[in-house]
Amino acid sequence: MDLDRRHFLNASATGLAAGGIASSTAQAAALPSTLGRDASQYGVRPNLPDDQTKALQRAIDDCARAQAPLALPPGTYRTGPLLLPNGAQVTGVHGASRLQFTGGAALFESRGADGITLADLVIDGGAFALPPRRGLVHLQQGHDVRVLGCDIAASGGNGIWLDAIAGEIRGNAIHDIAATAIVSFDALGLIVAGNTIRKTSDNGIEILRTAIGDDGTLVLDNRIDGIRAGPGGSGQYGNAINAFRAGNVIIRGNRISDCDYSAVRGNSAAGIQIVGNSVTNVREVALYSEFSFEGAVIAGNTVDGAAVGVSVCNFNVGGRLAVVQGNIIRNLLPKRPIGTAPDDDAGIGIYVEADTAVSGNVIENAPSFGIVAGWGRYLRDVAVSGNVVRNAAVGIGISVAPGAGTALVNGNMISGATKGAVVGLDHATPITADLTREATSGFRQIALGHNSVT
């Protein structure tokens, strides 16, 4: 009897434990439903050859009205264009919920909708050609817009196109794109962070404005690799990050490699900060601030392999006011890509023109110049101090052409400059001997202090 009773108690305990496990398992299985409404409730079925556009659109609209996310279970869903209304949230199982595009102007599109979220989806463009100025994900005039953790591939146009958007594009993998991975026009408060971008044919990330003005987009901690200049040109394409007319953009902590042109190109972008980026194997100017801008900080970057490490230029159209500080620049290339202007020099570590401090940089292996200040008469108030230049043909070149302004050259360490430590230039042509060895009385615009030359 005692044995039977003990058996009963053990069996009861086992049953309760099993019930608890079953209950926990059921609860765990139910957890995904708490994250949103299962798309299968709306007749959406994975892995069918049928087009799912109508069922998906009905599900998106109904969930948006209910302010509930739409959850896509694992599988492939064939679909045409889908419109995202206000508050639409579409989520998937990371790497497993695939939307296969069947053609149209965009797979996802929003127009004036706020509170949009796309998360953990595979968005496959199928290489279908998109109209010009369109993205596979095309979002216009919205606040609190988020694209998070998605895999966006094989777009026949751009990957993500944003027009007047506030929000974040974070943690996505965007690759095999026929144009640009991410394009933003007239941002309202945007973060582009932690994305991995590979194999695009135009540019990696474009931060643009229709007219010069404040933008303030943050481009942080992205990995960008394999950017081609497919349409050709002389620098419009082939750039990892391009800021055009966009003021106060911060470009920080990005890892950039293998670009046909620049790693970061700021064009008419006032107040740009290019800070703490790691750049290898780009084939034109690595870090650029050009044309009509005021205020640029280019600091703490590493560049290994570029035609020019840093260029801060176009004083002729108002490009001025910069700090170039604490960069390591090495292994410069002797030529720029085909298509650039024939008088664009290469093999230069740092090039600047006006109202600029160049300090604390280390430059090594520059076939032409370690540092150049000025282009013809376009030189004003440049200080070159505390830099280390090793193994350059000319250590520091300063414009002494008629009309050129003043440059201070002081406290630099110049080693192994085979054609002179500090030399006066007429544009790109040396026209003086080494000024550290001869008097500079004929060139009063050069304030030459003590530099260490070995």
C-alpha positions in Angstrom: 0.0 0.0 0.0 2.8 2.3 0.9 4.4 1.5 -2.4 1.3 2.3 -4.3 0.9 5.5 -2.4 4.5 6.4 -3.1 4.0 5.6 -6.8 0.9 7.7 -6.9 2.7 10.7 -5.3 5.6 10.3 -7.6 3.4 10.0 -10.6 1.4 13.1 -9.5 4.6 15.1 -9.0 5.8 14.0 -12.4 2.5 14.9 -14.0 2.5 18.4 -12.4 6.1 18.9 -13.5 5.2 17.8 -17.0 2.2 20.1 -16.9 4.4 22.9 -15.9 6.9 22.2 -18.7 4.0 21.9 -21.2 2.5 25.2 -19.9 5.9 26.9 -20.2 6.3 25.5 -23.7 2.9 26.7 -24.7 3.6 30.1 -23.3 6.9 30.3 -25.1 5.3 29.3 -28.4 2.7 32.0 -27.8 5.2 34.7 -27.2 5.6 35.7 -30.9 1.9 36.5 -31.1 2.4 39.1 -28.3 4.7 40.8 -30.7 2.1 41.3 -33.3 -0.7 39.8 -35.3 0.2 36.7 -37.2 0.0 37.4 -41.0 -1.6 34.0 -41.5 -4.8 35.4 -39.9 -5.2 37.4 -43.0 -4.7 34.5 -45.5 -1.0 35.3 -46.0 0.8 32.0 -46.7 4.6 31.5 -47.0 6.4 29.5 -49.7 3.5 29.6 -52.3 4.0 30.5 -55.9 0.9 32.7 -55.7 1.2 36.5 -55.4 0.5 37.7 -51.8 0.2 41.4 -52.5 -3.6 41.8 -51.8 -3.5 39.7 -48.6 -0.4 41.5 -47.3 -1.8 44.9 -48.0 -5.1 44.0 -46.2 -3.1 42.7 -43.2 -0.8 45.9 -43.1 -3.9 48.2 -43.3 -5.8 46.3 -40.6 -2.9 46.1 -38.2 -2.1 49.8 -38.7 -5.7 50.7 -37.8 -5.4 48.6 -34.7 -2.0 50.0 -33.8 -0.6 46.5 -33.8 2.5 45.1 -35.5 2.1 42.6 -38.3 4.3 39.6 -37.8 5.5 37.5 -40.7 6.4 33.9 -39.9 9.4 32.3 -41.6 9.1 31.7 -45.3 9.1 33.4 -48.6 6.2 35.7 -49.7 5.9 36.9 -53.3 4.6 40.4 -53.5 4.3 43.5 -55.6 4.2 47.1 -54.2 2.9 47.6 -50.6 1.8 51.0 -49.2 2.6 51.7 -45.6 -0.1 53.8 -43.9 0.3 55.8 -40.7 1.6 53.6 -37.9 2.3 50.5 -40.0 4.8 48.1 -38.4 5.9 45.0 -40.2 8.2 42.6 -38.4 9.7 39.2 -39.3 11.9 36.5 -38.0 15.5 37.7 -38.5 16.9 36.2 -41.7 13.9 33.9 -42.3 10.9 36.1 -43.3 11.6 36.9 -46.9 9.6 39.3 -49.1 10.3 38.5 -52.8 9.6 41.4 -55.0 7.6 40.7 -58.2 8.1 44.2 -59.8 6.9 47.8 -59.6 8.1 51.2 -58.4 9.0 50.0 -54.9 8.3 47.1 -52.6 7.5 49.2 -49.6 6.3 52.8 -49.9 5.0 55.4 -47.5 3.7 58.9 -48.2 3.4 61.3 -45.3 3.0 58.5 -42.8 4.5 58.6 -39.3 5.4 55.8 -36.9 6.6 53.4 -39.6 8.7 50.4 -38.6 10.2 47.6 -40.8 12.2 45.1 -38.7 14.0 41.8 -39.2 12.8 41.3 -42.8 14.6 40.0 -45.8 13.6 42.3 -48.7 14.7 40.8 -52.0 14.3 43.1 -55.0 14.9 40.3 -57.5 17.0 42.7 -59.6 13.8 44.2 -61.1 14.6 47.7 -62.5 13.2 50.6 -60.5 12.3 54.0 -61.9 14.8 56.8 -61.4 15.1 58.3 -57.9 13.3 55.3 -56.3 14.3 52.8 -53.7 13.2 49.3 -53.0 12.1 50.8 -49.7 10.8 54.3 -50.5 9.7 56.5 -47.6 8.5 60.1 -47.9 7.6 62.9 -45.4 7.4 61.0 -42.1 8.5 61.2 -38.5 9.5 58.3 -36.2 10.4 56.1 -39.2 12.6 53.1 -38.5 14.2 50.4 -40.7 15.9 48.0 -38.3 17.8 44.7 -38.8 16.6 44.1 -42.3 18.5 42.4 -45.2 17.9 44.4 -48.3 19.3 42.9 -51.5 19.3 42.8 -55.3 17.5 46.2 -55.8 17.3 47.3 -59.4 17.6 50.9 -58.2 18.4 52.3 -54.8 18.1 50.2 -51.6 16.4 52.7 -49.3 15.2 56.2 -50.5 14.2 58.7 -47.8 12.6 62.1 -48.5 12.0 64.4 -45.6 12.3 61.7 -43.0 13.0 61.7 -39.2 14.0 58.4 -37.7 16.7 55.8 -37.9 18.1 53.3 -40.3 20.0 50.9 -38.1 21.6 47.5 -38.2 20.6 46.6 -41.7 22.6 44.6 -44.3 22.2 46.3 -47.7 24.0 44.6 -50.6 24.1 44.0 -54.4 22.4 47.3 -55.2 22.2 48.7 -58.7 22.5 52.4 -57.5 23.0 53.6 -53.9 22.3 51.7 -50.7 20.8 54.6 -48.7 19.7 58.0 -50.1 18.3 60.7 -47.9 17.0 64.0 -49.1 16.1 66.9 -46.8 16.3 64.9 -43.5 14.4 66.1 -40.5 16.5 64.3 -37.9 18.0 61.1 -39.1 20.4 58.5 -37.7 22.1 56.0 -40.1 24.0 53.7 -37.9 25.5 50.2 -37.7 24.6 49.1 -41.2 26.7 46.9 -43.4 26.7 48.0 -47.0 28.4 46.0 -49.8 28.5 46.0 -53.5 26.7 49.1 -54.8 27.1 50.7 -58.3 26.7 54.4 -57.4 27.4 55.3 -53.8 27.1 53.8 -50.3 25.2 56.5 -48.4 24.1 59.8 -49.7 23.0 62.6 -47.4 21.6 65.3 -49.7 19.5 68.5 -49.6 17.7 70.3 -52.4 19.3 73.6 -51.2 22.2 74.3 -48.9 20.9 74.2 -45.3 21.1 72.5 -41.9 20.6 68.8 -42.0 22.3 67.3 -38.9 22.2 63.6 -40.0 24.3 61.3 -37.9 26.2 58.6 -40.0 27.8 56.4 -37.4 29.6 53.0 -37.1 28.6 51.6 -40.6 30.7 49.1 -42.5 30.9 50.0 -46.2 32.8 48.0 -48.8 32.9 47.5 -52.5 31.5 50.8 -53.8 31.8 51.1 -57.6 31.5 54.2 -59.8 29.2 52.3 -62.3 27.9 55.4 -64.2 31.5 56.8 -64.5 31.9 60.6 -63.9 34.7 62.4 -62.1 33.6 61.8 -58.5 29.8 61.9 -58.4 29.8 58.1 -57.9 32.0 55.5 -56.3 31.9 57.2 -52.8 31.2 55.4 -49.5 29.5 58.4 -47.9 28.5 61.6 -49.7 27.1 64.7 -48.0 25.9 67.3 -50.5 24.5 70.7 -49.4 23.8 69.1 -46.0 25.0 71.2 -43.1 26.2 69.9 -39.7 26.4 66.2 -40.7 28.5 64.0 -38.4 30.3 61.1 -40.0 31.9 59.1 -37.2 33.4 55.6 -36.6 32.7 54.1 -40.0 34.8 51.3 -41.5 35.3 51.9 -45.2 37.2 49.9 -47.8 37.5 49.3 -51.5 35.9 52.4 -53.1 36.5 53.6 -56.6 36.5 57.2 -55.4 36.2 58.7 -51.9 35.5 57.3 -48.5 33.8 60.5 -47.4 33.0 63.4 -49.7 31.5 66.5 -48.3 30.4 68.9 -51.0 29.1 72.3 -50.0 28.5 70.8 -46.5 29.1 73.4 -43.8 29.9 72.3 -40.3 30.8 68.7 -41.4 32.6 66.5 -38.9 34.5 63.5 -40.3 35.9 61.9 -37.1 37.3 58.5 -36.2 36.8 56.6 -39.4 39.0 53.8 -40.6 39.7 53.9 -44.4 41.6 51.5 -46.6 42.0 51.0 -50.3 40.1 54.0 -51.8 41.3 55.3 -55.1 40.8 59.1 -55.1 40.7 61.5 -52.2 39.9 59.6 -49.0 38.3 62.4 -46.9 37.0 65.4 -48.8 35.5 68.8 -47.9 35.1 70.8 -51.0 33.2 73.6 -52.8 31.1 76.1 -50.8 31.4 75.3 -47.1 32.4 77.0 -43.9 33.7 74.8 -41.0 35.0 71.3 -41.3 36.6 69.1 -38.7 38.6 66.1 -40.0 40.1 64.4 -37.0 41.3 61.1 -35.7 40.9 59.1 -38.9 43.2 56.5 -40.3 43.7 56.2 -44.1 45.8 53.5 -45.7 45.8 53.6 -49.5 44.3 56.6 -51.3 45.4 59.0 -54.0 45.1 61.9 -51.5 44.4 61.4 -47.8 42.6 64.6 -46.9 41.5 67.5 -49.2 40.0 70.8 -47.9 39.6 72.9 -51.0 37.8 75.3 -53.3 38.5 78.6 -51.5 37.8 80.1 -55.0 34.0 79.5 -54.3 34.1 80.1 -50.5 35.4 76.8 -49.1 37.2 77.7 -45.9 37.6 77.2 -42.2 38.8 73.8 -41.1 40.7 71.7 -38.6 42.7 68.7 -39.8 44.1 67.1 -36.7 45.4 63.8 -35.5 45.0 61.7 -38.6 47.3 58.8 -39.7 47.6 58.8 -43.5 49.9 56.4 -45.3 50.7 54.6 -48.5 49.4 57.2 -51.0 48.8 56.3 -54.6 50.6 58.1 -57.5 47.6 58.5 -59.7 43.9 59.2 -59.4 41.2 57.2 -61.2 40.5 57.7 -64.9 37.9 60.5 -65.4 39.2 63.0 -62.9 40.6 66.3 -64.1 44.0 65.9 -65.7 45.5 68.5 -63.4 44.3 66.8 -60.2 47.4 65.6 -58.4 47.9 62.4 -56.4 50.3 61.0 -53.9 49.5 63.8 -51.4 48.8 63.3 -47.7 46.9 66.5 -46.8 45.9 69.4 -49.0 44.3 72.6 -47.6 43.7 76.1 -48.8 42.1 78.7 -46.4 41.7 79.5 -42.7 42.8 76.0 -41.6 44.9 74.4 -38.8 46.8 71.3 -39.8 48.3 69.8 -36.6 49.3 66.5 -35.0 49.0 64.4 -38.2 51.3 61.5 -39.2 51.9 61.0 -42.9 54.0 58.2 -44.3 54.8 57.2 -47.9 53.6 60.0 -50.0 54.9 59.9 -53.6 54.4 63.6 -54.2 53.8 65.8 -51.0 53.2 65.1 -47.4 51.3 68.3 -46.9 50.3 71.0 -49.4 48.9 74.5 -48.5 47.4 76.6 -51.3 46.8 76.4 -55.0 48.1 79.4 -56.8 46.7 82.5 -55.2 44.2 80.5 -53.2 46.0 80.4 -49.9 45.0 82.3 -46.7 45.9 81.9 -43.0 47.0 78.2 -42.8 49.0 76.9 -39.9 50.9 73.7 -40.4 52.4 72.6 -37.0 53.3 69.6 -35.0 53.0 67.1 -37.8 55.2 64.1 -38.7 55.9 63.5 -42.4 58.0 60.5 -43.3 59.1 59.3 -46.8 57.6 61.9 -49.0 59.1 63.4 -52.2 58.4 66.9 -50.7 57.6 67.1 -47.0 55.5 70.3 -47.0 54.7 72.4 -50.1 53.5 76.0 -49.7 52.0 78.2 -52.5 54.2 81.2 -53.2 52.4 82.2 -56.4 51.5 85.9 -56.8 48.5 86.8 -54.5 48.9 83.8 -52.2 48.3 84.5 -48.5 50.2 83.6 -45.3 51.1 80.2 -44.0 52.8 79.3 -40.7 55.1 76.2 -40.9 56.5 75.4 -37.5 57.4 72.5 -35.2 57.0 69.7 -37.8 59.2 66.6 -38.0 60.1 65.8 -41.6 62.1 62.7 -42.4 63.2 61.3 -45.7 61.9 64.0 -48.0 64.0 63.4 -51.1 63.1 66.6 -52.9 63.0 69.0 -50.0 61.5 69.4 -46.5 59.6 72.7 -47.1 59.3 73.9 -50.7 57.6 76.9 -52.4 55.0 76.0 -55.1 53.4 77.6 -58.1 50.3 75.4 -58.2 51.7 71.9 -58.2 55.2 72.9 -59.4 58.1 73.4 -56.9 59.8 76.7 -57.7 62.2 77.0 -54.8 64.9 75.1 -53.2 64.4 73.6 -49.7 63.4 76.6 -47.6 64.6 75.0 -44.4 68.1 75.2 -45.9 67.9 78.7 -47.6 66.6 82.1 -46.5 62.9 82.7 -47.0 63.2 86.5 -47.2 61.8 86.5 -50.7 58.6 84.8 -49.5 57.3 86.9 -46.7 54.0 85.0 -46.8 55.7 82.0 -45.3 56.3 82.2 -41.5 58.8 79.4 -41.2 59.7 78.4 -37.7 61.8 75.6 -36.4 61.2 72.3 -38.0 63.2 69.1 -37.4 64.5 67.7 -40.7 66.3 64.4 -41.0 
